[in-house]
Amino acid sequence: MVHSRQATEALGLNTYAARTFVALVSLDEGTAQDVSEVAEVPQTRVYDAADELY
């Protein structure tokens, strides 16, 4: 996961967005809480990170 996160950060994503992206790719489906746990991002910031990805 570290290499994927470093690659996404190199594309200009902030740390939370990079972690959220990697978590979303690794999960088949899930809630914001699931993404938060996998990404190690506060649940309230998952929505902000998803907005940045959009």
GUGUKE-911527 format. One record per residue: x, y, z of N, C-alpha, C in turn; residue in one letter; residue number from 1. Coordinates in steps of 0.2 Angstrom, whole numbers, plus 5000, padded with zeros to 4 digits. Last residue first. Layout:
residues N
+------+------+------+------+------+------+------+------+------+---------+-----+
:  n_x :  n_y :  n_z : ca_x : ca_y : ca_z :  c_x :  c_y :  c_z : residuo : num :
+------+------+------+------+------+------+------+------+------+---------+-----+
:    X :    Y :    Z :    X :    Y :    Z :    X :    Y :    Z :       A : NUM :
...
+------+------+------+------+------+------+------+------+------+---------+-----+
This chain:
residues 54
+------+------+------+------+------+------+------+------+------+---------+-----+
:  n_x :  n_y :  n_z : ca_x : ca_y : ca_z :  c_x :  c_y :  c_z : residuo : num :
+------+------+------+------+------+------+------+------+------+---------+-----+
: 4936 : 5067 : 4965 : 4931 : 5068 : 4959 : 4933 : 5073 : 4955 :       Y :  54 :
: 4945 : 5068 : 4974 : 4946 : 5063 : 4969 : 4941 : 5064 : 4963 :       L :  53 :
: 4940 : 5077 : 4982 : 4946 : 5079 : 4979 : 4947 : 5074 : 4973 :       E :  52 :
: 4929 : 5070 : 4987 : 4927 : 5076 : 4983 : 4934 : 5078 : 4979 :       D :  51 :
: 4936 : 5060 : 4995 : 4932 : 5058 : 4989 : 4931 : 5064 : 4985 :       A :  50 :
: 4941 : 5069 : 5005 : 4945 : 5066 : 5001 : 4942 : 5063 : 4994 :       A :  49 :
: 4929 : 5072 : 5011 : 4933 : 5078 : 5008 : 4938 : 5075 : 5003 :       D :  48 :
: 4925 : 5060 : 5016 : 4921 : 5063 : 5011 : 4925 : 5069 : 5007 :       Y :  47 :
: 4935 : 5057 : 5025 : 4934 : 5052 : 5019 : 4930 : 5056 : 5014 :       V :  46 :
: 4934 : 5065 : 5036 : 4939 : 5067 : 5030 : 4938 : 5063 : 5024 :       R :  45 :
: 4927 : 5058 : 5045 : 4924 : 5064 : 5042 : 4928 : 5067 : 5037 :       T :  44 :
: 4935 : 5047 : 5048 : 4929 : 5046 : 5044 : 4927 : 5052 : 5041 :       Q :  43 :
: 4953 : 5049 : 5046 : 4947 : 5050 : 5049 : 4941 : 5050 : 5045 :       P :  42 :
: 4961 : 5035 : 5038 : 4959 : 5042 : 5038 : 4953 : 5043 : 5042 :       V :  41 :
: 4966 : 5022 : 5035 : 4968 : 5026 : 5041 : 4967 : 5033 : 5040 :       E :  40 :
: 4960 : 5015 : 5025 : 4964 : 5021 : 5023 : 4968 : 5024 : 5029 :       A :  39 :
: 4952 : 5006 : 5033 : 4957 : 5004 : 5028 : 4962 : 5009 : 5027 :       V :  38 :
: 4944 : 5015 : 5040 : 4948 : 5010 : 5043 : 4953 : 5007 : 5039 :       E :  37 :
: 4938 : 5022 : 5030 : 4942 : 5026 : 5035 : 4946 : 5021 : 5038 :       S :  36 :
: 4931 : 5013 : 5023 : 4936 : 5016 : 5019 : 4941 : 5019 : 5024 :       V :  35 :
: 4921 : 5010 : 5033 : 4926 : 5004 : 5030 : 4932 : 5008 : 5027 :       D :  34 :
: 4915 : 5022 : 5034 : 4918 : 5019 : 5040 : 4923 : 5014 : 5037 :       Q :  33 :
: 4909 : 5023 : 5022 : 4914 : 5028 : 5023 : 4918 : 5025 : 5029 :       A :  32 :
: 4907 : 5006 : 5016 : 4905 : 5012 : 5019 : 4910 : 5017 : 5020 :       T :  31 :
: 4910 : 4996 : 5001 : 4910 : 4998 : 5008 : 4907 : 5005 : 5010 :       G :  30 :
: 4917 : 4985 : 4990 : 4912 : 4989 : 4992 : 4912 : 4991 : 4999 :       E :  29 :
: 4930 : 4980 : 4988 : 4925 : 4979 : 4982 : 4919 : 4984 : 4984 :       D :  28 :
: 4945 : 4989 : 4991 : 4938 : 4987 : 4993 : 4934 : 4986 : 4987 :       L :  27 :
: 4955 : 4995 : 4984 : 4956 : 4988 : 4987 : 4950 : 4985 : 4990 :       S :  26 :
: 4951 : 5007 : 4980 : 4953 : 5002 : 4974 : 4953 : 4995 : 4978 :       V :  25 :
: 4949 : 5013 : 4992 : 4943 : 5012 : 4987 : 4945 : 5007 : 4982 :       L :  24 :
: 4962 : 5014 : 4996 : 4957 : 5010 : 5000 : 4951 : 5008 : 4996 :       A :  23 :
: 4968 : 5023 : 4987 : 4970 : 5016 : 4988 : 4965 : 5011 : 4991 :       V :  22 :
: 4960 : 5034 : 4990 : 4960 : 5031 : 4983 : 4962 : 5024 : 4984 :       F :  21 :
: 4964 : 5037 : 5003 : 4957 : 5035 : 5002 : 4956 : 5032 : 4995 :       T :  20 :
: 4977 : 5040 : 5002 : 4975 : 5034 : 5006 : 4968 : 5032 : 5004 :       R :  19 :
: 4976 : 5052 : 4994 : 4979 : 5046 : 4991 : 4978 : 5040 : 4995 :       A :  18 :
: 4968 : 5060 : 5002 : 4965 : 5058 : 4996 : 4969 : 5052 : 4993 :       A :  17 :
: 4977 : 5062 : 5013 : 4971 : 5058 : 5014 : 4968 : 5056 : 5007 :       Y :  16 :
: 4988 : 5068 : 5006 : 4989 : 5061 : 5009 : 4982 : 5058 : 5010 :       T :  15 :
: 4983 : 5075 : 4990 : 4986 : 5075 : 4997 : 4986 : 5068 : 5000 :       N :  14 :
: 4990 : 5072 : 4973 : 4984 : 5071 : 4978 : 4987 : 5072 : 4985 :       L :  13 :
: 4999 : 5072 : 4964 : 4997 : 5079 : 4966 : 4991 : 5078 : 4971 :       G :  12 :
: 5006 : 5061 : 4960 : 5001 : 5064 : 4955 : 4998 : 5070 : 4958 :       L :  11 :
: 5012 : 5057 : 4971 : 5016 : 5060 : 4966 : 5012 : 5063 : 4960 :       A :  10 :
: 5002 : 5051 : 4978 : 5004 : 5058 : 4980 : 5008 : 5061 : 4975 :       E :   9 :
: 5001 : 5040 : 4970 : 4996 : 5044 : 4970 : 4998 : 5051 : 4973 :       T :   8 :
: 5014 : 5034 : 4974 : 5012 : 5035 : 4967 : 5007 : 5040 : 4966 :       A :   7 :
: 5012 : 5032 : 4988 : 5017 : 5037 : 4985 : 5016 : 5039 : 4978 :       Q :   6 :
: 5002 : 5023 : 4988 : 5001 : 5029 : 4990 : 5006 : 5034 : 4988 :       R :   5 :
: 5009 : 5012 : 4982 : 5003 : 5015 : 4979 : 5001 : 5022 : 4981 :       S :   4 :
: 5018 : 5010 : 4992 : 5020 : 5012 : 4985 : 5015 : 5015 : 4981 :       H :   3 :
: 5010 : 5006 : 5003 : 5015 : 5012 : 5003 : 5016 : 5014 : 4996 :       V :   2 :
: 5004 : 4994 : 5000 : 5000 : 5000 : 5000 : 5004 : 5006 : 5000 :       M :   1 :
+------+------+------+------+------+------+------+------+------+---------+-----+
